[in-house]
Amino acid sequence: MFEFFWPLMASGLVLAGISLLCFSRNIVHSCFYLFLVFIGIGLAYLSLQLDFLAVTQLVVYGGGVVMILLFAIMLTGGNEQTSFSKNILNKLQAPLMGNLKQTALALIVSFIFLGALVYFLFISDYFSMMPFSPQTIRENQESLTFSLGMILGKQHIFIFEFSSLLLLGALIVAAAISRPEKEEKESVKIQEEIL
Amino acid sequence: MEKNIFTYIQQYYPDFILLEWPFAFLVFFLFAFLIINVLAIVAGLATYAERKISADIQARIGPNRVGPYGLLQFLADGVKMILKEDIIPEGVDKLLFKLAPLLCLIGVFFSTLVLPFSEFFVLFNSDVGVFYLLGLSTLIGVGIFLGGYSSNSKWSLLGGMRSASQIVSYEIPMTIVALTIVLLGQGLSLSHLTSKQGIFPWNWYLFHNPFTFISFFVYFVAGLAETNRAPFDLPEAESELVSGYHTEYSGMRFAFFALAEYIEVFVLCALAVVLFLGGNNAPSFGLDPSHLFLQFLQTLIFFLKTFLLYYIVIWVRWTLPRLRVDQLMSLCWKYLTPIALFNLVGCAIWIWIFKGKSIGQICLSFFGL
C-alpha cells in the first residue's frame, strides 16, 4: 500500500501537469505546469530510491531550465504576440504551435520518442542487463549515491571530465558572446562626454 | 540501520510492527507537523528579535507593549495579517499571483526534511542532504520570480528579476564551498558530516584547516545573498523598488513571503552549523547514544548554535548599508567564486599532504603528545 502511494502520486502529478501544459492558453502558465511535471519526475525517481537523481532533476530542470524558460518568455514578450482564431482546426492544434506543418512535425517527433520508449521498456531487455540496476544495488545493501560516485570516479572518469570540459567551453563562449563590443564602449564614452 | 524518527520510536514500541505503514505514517506526520509549527514560531520570534535587536543597535526601545517585553508582538502582527483585506490588483495573472507565495513557503518547508536536529530526530536521513538543501533554494527563487512577474507592476518585476539573478549567481560560490566540506567529510549526508566532527570547537570543520576557516565566511556571505538579507536585500530595496517582488501583496499572502524568508534564514544557519560548527554533537555522559535525554540535549545544542548565527545575520543587517547591483555581481563573480575555487583546491592539497589531519592534530603530534 505505502510503496504504491508515491509512484501513483508522481505519475498523477506528471500526467496532470502535462495535460494542463498542453491545453493551457497562457505560455507562462504552461511554464509553471512544466515545473510541476519536473517535480513529478523527481518524485518518481525518489520512489525508486534514487535520491541523487531526484535531487539532480530538481536542481537542473526544476530550478535551472524553468528559470531560463521564464526569462526567455519574459524577454521575448510572452503571450501577447500569439493570437488564436476560433475555428475548430486551430483549437485541435496545440495552442502554442503555429500552423499545421509544425503540428505534424511535433506529432512525428513525439511518436518516434514513444516508439523508442516502448522498445526499450517492453521489447528489448536493455535494462535488465545493466550491471548497476537499482535492484542489484539494493540487494548488495550499498548506498546508491556511493556506488554512483565510485562508477563516475573510476569507470567513467574520462566521460565525466570530458563533459565538464564541454560545459566549461560553453561557459567561456557564452561569456565571450555576451561581452559588450568595443564600438558600444566608445559610444558610451561619447555619451558620457556629452553629459 | 537507518537513523530517523521512525526507527527511534520503533525501538520503544516493537509490537507495532504488524501495523507498520499506518504507524509510520502517523509518526512522520506528527513529527513533520511539530517541525513546521516550531519553525513557524521561530520565524515569528525572529521578526520580534529583528525589531528588538535593531532597536538596541539604534538606541531605541523597540516593541514593548504586547505581553512581557513585547514578546507577543508577533502574534498580534499575525492576527492583523489574517484580518487584512486580501487585495488582488487588476491585471495580475491570478493563478500565478496566488501560487507564488505558496511555492516559496512549500519550498522552504521541504528543506526542513533533512535537517538533523539530533542523531535520531530527523525526518529523512538522505544520502544527498547537502545537495538537496542547496538545490531547494533555486525552487524558492522560482517562487519569488513568479511572484514578481505575475504582479503586473514594474517594481515587482524588477525585484523578481534581481532576486532570480542574485540567487542563481550566489548558488555557485555556496555550492563550491559546501563541496570543500564534502571533500573533507567524504559524504553528502548531513548526519554523516555531523558524526565526523566532535563536541569541542577544535574538532569542528571550521578550525580543521585555514581553507575551511575562509570557506565559512564565504558560505556566510553567499548565504546572506541567497536569502536576500541585508546588505544584499536588493530585490526588496525600499528606496528604489517600493518593496520589491511583494509590492502588490497584502495580508496573509505577504505574510507567507515574510515567513518563507525568515525560515529560509534559519535553514541556512542550520546548514552552516552542520557543515562548519559541529552540528548536533553533544557530550554523552556515558549514556546509551539513543537515550531520550541525549536526543533533547543534542536538539538544544543544535538550536543554540543556529540561533547564535541567526543573531549575527540580524546584526549584520542593521550594521551594513546596501550594495549596488553591479557591486553585488562583482563581489560574487570576481571575489567569492575565485576564493571558493582556491579553497577547494587548497583543501584537496591539505588532505593529500597531511592525510586528512586537522591543524590541531598536527600541532599535537608536533609537540610529541
Interface residues (C-beta under 8 A of the other chain):
Chain A: M1 F2 N26 V28 H29 F32 F35 D51 F52 V55 T56 L58 V59 G62 G63 G64 V66 M67 L70 F71 M74 S143 L144 T145 F146
Chain B: W21 A24 F25 D93 L95 L96 L99 S126 D127 V128 F131 Y132 L134 G135 L136 T138 L139 G141 V142 F145 L146 Y149 S150 M161 A164 V168 L188
